[in-house]
């Protein structure tokens, strides 16, 4: 702010020597919306700028619906903006972990134990080779390459059924891709991924002649259903991309039955010498993997041992890979370290952030600059409060922090958080796109909730986990309500209302004075006065030039994309300041 701009609001901080807050007057800003993407300037926010901000004052601002991005403060004008945004929080001590969240924790634990392999093999095939000749020759070559390059290392844990099932699923996917490339399957639609499951011993006994059946997949039925839906929707024969085999003499589509699809895939898979200990067959559309070694009680073990031996005979490097791991029975354990550090620039963090923004959110490389990163996630107006032994401050202190997730010395995720007297406020998360399968958004959210619980011993007032804004009208933001039991902030009376009460109201209307319904339900009378907002605008200034004094010239720097998910189609370049606060796909598409 310039020296001539003296209209800053200054407030002391609860007489506890935690510094002072200097905040500029709030102004109104209108822009296009990054959530509903409607035409025109339908997103309306109040914006301000903080030169200095105490943790106590920022806590109060959070409880009045404000948020920060760097040194900018912002708050939606709820009655006027197109996508009303409600502050959402969770009392950490009451948190109930859902089945999906529990699965995320277990998946990470398997990954750290070494029973879930991080190095998923690249099963993409050479497009040029696959496009030449028939499908059988293309798929044989591709699958043979896959088997030779990845099977030995994928068998490092011979008793790990999950890894072996994953390996077989990848082989099927590669075979399907080869048929797509050659033209026997249509190339203009997305076919489903295969899933291979172990057949329980009890079920084998119920099926005559299936004693040696080990694994099965119903991918043929899924592919057939996808093809049928696509055909019904398009009606245009020529768009199917099928050769003469897939069309009748009049150009009409001839549906491939699950039986035909399964037979094609089985024929291709049976030509792999590296899994010759398995026999692949089709049965009524199911793709089955059977052992060619007849053993009553340990067929699975025999198959995997025999397969690993065969895969090491023709290549010394593969043998080394297997033997180095002591016959594939030792598991490589990984070490996860979580470091909490005060907000500061770290080249490794910036490099990870840059990869994340470009690969996950499709940002242009020239737009992901060091200066924009610093303004967005490093700079903070919060006055740091050092730890105290009197039970009022946690061991890390209060202020802005970066929580680093490091696996075997490699930085894989960074959570940007504010730690305040009553809460941990989650601001942003970026993670390594190479390990998106670990759902680091959801995992980090669970860790942040656990952190609040653990630090209540040192600071009893620290009880809540704030997830940013909840936008019921935006499907990408509804994941935040999965952290239960959560509550939303009433935009008028600033009372906290249970999400279970708010949800049916928001199903009918985007903007609701939540406390009206909460007090009626509880039999309480409504308050006569509405609390004043700490930084209400003194004048409604719609001038864009004036707005630019507190708003970055690059609005995309202020965005907090929805985390987990890597398939998020969120376009940060067309978003406005009002869509700043999408946080972790806590599949954090926070995706993960």
N, C-alpha and C positions, 0 to 999 in steps of 0.2 A: 504494500500500500504506500502511496506517496506521502511525503511529509505534510502536504496540504490537506490530506484527508484525516481530520482529527475527530471524526464522529464515531470513534470506536467505543464500544461498551466495555467498561472495566468492572470486574467483580472480584472481590476478595474471596478466598477459598476457606470458608467455614472456620476461620480463625485457628487453623492448625498448622500454619507455617508451610503450606504446600505450594506456595507461589501465588500468582495472580493470573486471571484470565483477561485477555484483550481480544475482543471479538468485534468485527465490523457490523454495521447495520445490515439487516437482511433485506433482500430485494426479491422481486418476483421474476422468474425466468420461464419462458415458454419455448418448447422445441418439439421436434418429432419424437415419437415414442419407439423405443427399441424392443418393446414387448409385443404390443398389438400391431405395430407397424402401420398404423392408419395414416392417411394423408393429412397434412397440415400440422400445426403446432398444438397438438392435443395434450402433451405432457406439461404439467404445470408444477413448479417447485418453488420453494423459498431457498435462497442460497445465501451463504455468508462466508466469511473468511476469518480464521483464527491465527493471530500472531503468537498467542500463548494461551494455553487452556489447561486448567488443573483437572486432575482425575475426578475430583468431586463434582466439578461443574459439568464435565462431560458425561458423568453418570446421570446427572439430572437431565441433561439434554437427551440422552438415550431414552429416558423415561418420559420424554415429551415428543418422541417420534423423530428425533434428529439422528443423523449419521455423519460420519466424516469420511473423506477420501483425500489423503494427504492432509493439507491444511484447510481444505474446503469443507464447509458444513452444508448440509442440504436436508430438506424435508419436503415431502410431497404435499401439495395443497389438496387435501383429500376430497373436498366437495367439488373440485373443478378438474382434477387430472383424470385422464382416461383410464388409468390402471391404478386404483388406490392401493397403497402399500402399507401394510400393518406391521409394526415392530413385533417380532415373535421371540419368545424366550422359553426356557425350560428350567425348572428347579432340578439341579443335578442330583440331589439326594432322592428325588422321586422318580428318576428315569427308569423306564422299563424297556429292556432291550427286546426288539422284535426278532422273529426268526431270521429274517433277511440280514439284519445287523449282526446277529450271532453267527451266521454263515460267513460274513465278511471277516470276523475275528478268527474263525476257525481256518479259513483259507489262508490268512496271513500266517497263522501258526504252522500250518502244513508247509508253507513256503519256507519259513525259517528253519523248520525241522529237516528240510531237504526232501520231503515226500511230495512236494509240488514243484515241478521243474520250472525255473524262470525262463530258461532259454528255449522257448517254443520254436521248433525248427521252421525255417522259411520254406514253405511248401509251394511257393509260386514256381511255375514252370516257364521254360523258354518259349515266348510267344511265337517266335519264328519257326522253331522246330515243330511246335505243336500244330501250327497251321498247315504244315506240309503233310501230304499223304493222308491215310485213313486215321480214324480215331484210335484204333487199336495200336498202331505204331506210335502215335503221339503219346498216348497214355502210358504205354509200356516204357517208353524212354523216360518220361517224366517220373513215373513211379519208381523205376529202377534207380534213378538218380537220388530221389528222396530217400529210398531205403538204404542205399549205400552211404549216404552222407550223414544220416541222422539216426539210423536204427540202433547202431552199436551204442551210441551215447544215450539214447532214449531207454536202453535196457539196463542202465547202470544200477537200477534198483529192481531186481527181478521179481520181488514180491510186492511191488507197488502196482496194484491193479489199476488205480486211477491213471497213472502215467501211460500204462499200456493201452488202456481204453482210449485215451487221448491220442495216442500214436495211430491207432487203427482208424479213428475218426478223421485224422488228418490225411491218411492215405485215401480214404473214400472221397474226401473233399477234392483232393488232387485229381482223382479219376474223373469226378464229375466235371471239374474245370477243363480237363482234356477233351471230354465229349462236347462241352460248350464251344471250345476253341475250334474243334473240327467241324462243328455245325450240326451234330446229331441231337444236341440239346439247344434250345433257343438262347441267344446271347443278349437279348434286349430286356431280360427280367432278372431279378435277383433270386437265385435259388437258395433254399435253406441249407444250413450247415448240418453235417452229419453228427449223430450222437450214438456211440457204441456203449452198450451196457453188458455187464456180466450176467449170464443166465444162472440163477440159483440152482443148486444141486437138486432141490426138491422138484423144481419145475422140469428139469431134464428127465426125471423118472416118469413124469406124467406123459411125456411125448415119446412115443415108440420110436426106437432107433436113434434117439438123440442123446445117448449116454456121453458122447464125446463133444457135444455142443458146449462151447465156452462163452461166446459172445454173440450178440445179435444187434441189428440196427433196423429201424423202420424208415430210414431215409427215403426209400423208394415211394412210400405212400405220401410223404411230405412233398417230394418233387412232383408227383402226379397231381396232387391237389393244387400246387402252385401253378403248374402249367394249365390246368383246367380253369382256374380263376382268371388267369391272364387272358386265355382265349375268349372266355365269356365277356370280358370287359372290352377287348379291342375289336373283335369282329373282323378286323382287317387281316386277311391271311398273310399278306406279304410282310406285315410287321412282325410276324412270328419268328423270322430268321431261320426257319427250318428248311433243310434240303428236301429233295423228293421223298426221302424215307419218312419224313415227318408230315407230309402232306399228301392228299389224294390226287387223282389225275386232274381234278378241277381246281386244284390249288387249295382245297379245304383242309383244315387241320385234322390230322388223325392222332387222337390222344394216345400217348404212351401209357400203357397200364403199369401198375407197380411191379407186376411179374416181369415184364419186358425190361424195365429199368433195372431191377435187381439182377437179372441175368446178365445184362451188359456189364454192370459193375463187378459181379462175381468173376466173369470171364477175364476182365482186366486185372483184377487183384490176384487171381490164381497164377498169373505169369510171373509173379515176383519170386525170384529164387531166395531172397533174404527172409521170407516168411514161409518157406516151404514146409515148415512144421505145422502150419495151419492150412486147412482146406476151406476155401470160401465157396459157399453155395447159396442158391436162392430157393426159398420155400414159401409159396403163396405170397410172394411180394416181399418177404423178409430177407435181409442179407445176413447170413449166418457164418460164423467162424467156428470151425470144429478142429479138434486135435487129431493129427494123424498118428499119434502115439497112444496106444490104448493102455491107459493106466486108470484104475478104478478110483483111487482116492486123491491123486496128486497130478491130475492132467494139466492143470494150469501151470504148475511149476515145471513140468516136463517140457511144455511148449515153450516157455520163456527161456529156459536154460538152453534147449536145443537151438532156438532161434538166435540167441546171442552167440553161441559157438559158431554157427554157420556164418554169421555176419562178420566174424573176425578172421575167417580163414583166408579171405582173398585180399586183405589189406592190413599191413603191419600197423598203420596208425590207429586203426579201429581196435586192434588187439591191445595196443598200448592204452587206449582210452578205457577199455574194459578191465584190463589187468591192473592198471593203475588204481582202479577203484576196488581192488581186492575181490575180483569175481562178481562185481556188480552188487555186493551186498552191503557195502558201507554207504551211509547217507551223508551227504555234505551239508552240514548245518551252517546256517547263516546268522549273523549277529546284527540285530537292530538296535540302534542308539537314537535317542531323542534328546536333542539339545535345545534349551530355551535360552536365547540371547537377545539383548536389547537391539532395537531396530537400528541397523547400520548397513552401509553398502558392502556387499560381499560379491566378488567377481563370479564365484561358483554359483551363487544364487541367481545372479543376473543371467548367466549362461543357461541355467535350467529354465528360468522364466521365459527367456527368448525362445527356446525350443518348444516350450509348452504353448505359448501364444501362437506361434507359427504353425505348429503341427496339429494342435487340438482345436484352436479357434480360428485358424486360417488367416491370421493377421499377415499383412505384407511385411517382409523383413525390414524394409526401410522405415516402417512405422514403429517397430519395436526398438526404441532407442534407449540408451542408458539414462538420458535425462528424463524421459517419460516414466521409466521404471522408478527412478529416484523420487519423482514428484508423486507418483501413485502409491508406492508401497514402502518407501524408506523414510521420507520426510514426515514429521509428525509435530503438531503443536503441543502435544501432551507433556506436561512437566513431570519428569521422573521423580518418584518418591522412593527413597532407599528402604530396605527392609528394617523392621523394628522388632524388638523382643517383647512388646507389650500386647501382642495379640491383635493388632490393628492392621498390620501389613504382612503379606506373605514373604517367604525367604527371597523371592526374586524381586520384590518391590512392585510398585504400580507404574504403569506406563505402556509404551508400545514395544512389542516383541516380535521376533521371528522364531518359530519353532521348527527346527530342522529335523528331518527324518533321514537317517544315514544307515544304509545296509552294507556291511562289509567295506566300510570306508567310502562308499559311493553315495552322494547326495541324491535322494530320490523324490523328496517332497519338501515344501516349505509352507507352513501355515502362518499367516500374518494375523496377529491378534492384539487386542488391547486388554490389559488386565486392570480392572477398576475396583473400587471399594466393595461393590456388590456383585460383580460378574466378571466373566471372561467373555469378551465380545469378539466373535469370529468375523474377520474382515475379508480375507481372501486365502485361497490355497492354489498353488501350482505344483505340478508333479511330473515325473518322468513318463513320457508317452510310451516308452518301451515296456513298461510294466503296468499298463492300464488294467490288466486283468485282476490286479489286486484291489481294485476299488479304493484307492487311497483317499478319495474324498470322504467316503463313509468311514473308513478306518480312522482317519485323523479326527473326525468329529467325535467318534467314540473316545479317542484318547483325550481330547479337550474336555469332554464331560468328566472323564475319570480324573483329570488334573484338578478340576474344580472340587470334586469330592475329597481328594487327598489333601488339598490345601485349606480346607475348612478347619482342620486341626490348628493351623497356624493363624488363620484369619476367619473367625466364625461368621463375619458379615458377608463373606464371599460365597454365595450360594447359587448363583444363576449362570446359565449359559445362553448368550444372546446369539441368534442365528441371522441377524440382519432383518431384512424385510420379507414379509410373506405376501404374495400377490395371488389371490385366489382365482382371479380371472386368467392367470397365466399358468398353463399346465406344467411348464418347466420349473416353476417355483413351488409347486405343491409338495415336493419331496420333504420340505422342512417340517411339515406337520407329522412326518413319520417318526419324529423324535418326541415321544410321549412321556408324560402328559404335558403338552405345551399350552401356552396362553398368549393371546393377542392383546395389544394395547388399544384401548378405546381412543379414537382420534379426537374426541371432544373433551371428555372428562378425565382422560389419562388414567383410567382404571384398568387393571388387568382382568381379562375375561377368558375363561376356559375355552379352548379351541372347540371342544365338543358342543358348547353352546353357540359359538360363532359360526360353525360350519353350515348348519341348515339355513342360517340367515344369509350368509354370503352366497349360498347356492341360488338364492333368489335375487339378490341385489349386490352389486360390487361395493357400494359405499353404504356402511351401516354404522349408526351410533351404538356400538356394542353394549355400552354400560346401561342403556335404556332397558334392554331385554334381560341383562344379567340381574339388575336390581329388581325388576318386576318378578323374575323367577324366584329370587331369594326373599321376596316379600319386603324389600327395603324401599324407603322413599328416595327419590332422586335428589341430589345435592342442588342447593339453590344457586350456587355460584360455580362457574367454571374456572379452574386454575389458569392463571396467566401463563402464556408461553414465555420462556426466558428471553428469546430474541424474536419477537413478533416484528414484522416490518413496520417502519414508521410511515412509509408511503409505498404505494403500489406502483413500482417503476417497471414498465414494460419495455423500456428502451434496451435494445440488444447491446449497444455500445457500453452502457453502464453495467450490464450483466457481465460483460467480458472481464471486468475488474476482479471478479471472484471465481470465474469459471475458466478452466483451462481452454486454450485454443484448440486442443485436441481432446474432444470429449471422450474418445475411445480410451484415453489413459485413465479415465475415472470409472470405467466399467468394471464390474465384478462378475465375470461370466459364470454361468451355472456349472458347478463342478462335476461332477463325475462324469458331464458326460462327453466322451470323445465324439459322439455322433451328433452333438448339439449343433443346430444350424443357426445359432445366434450370430447376427451380423453386427460386430462392434462398431464398424465404421459408420453405420447409419443410426447409431443409438445416441441418446441424449443423456444429459446429466441426471435426469429423473430415473434412468435405468442403471444407476451405478451399482446397486447392491445385490447382484446375484452372487451367492457365495458357494462354497464347496458342494459338489455332487456327492455330497455325503449321501459314483459310478458315480464327492465328491466329487453325470456325464457329470456340489462338487462333482462325473460321468461318472465313475466307476465304476 
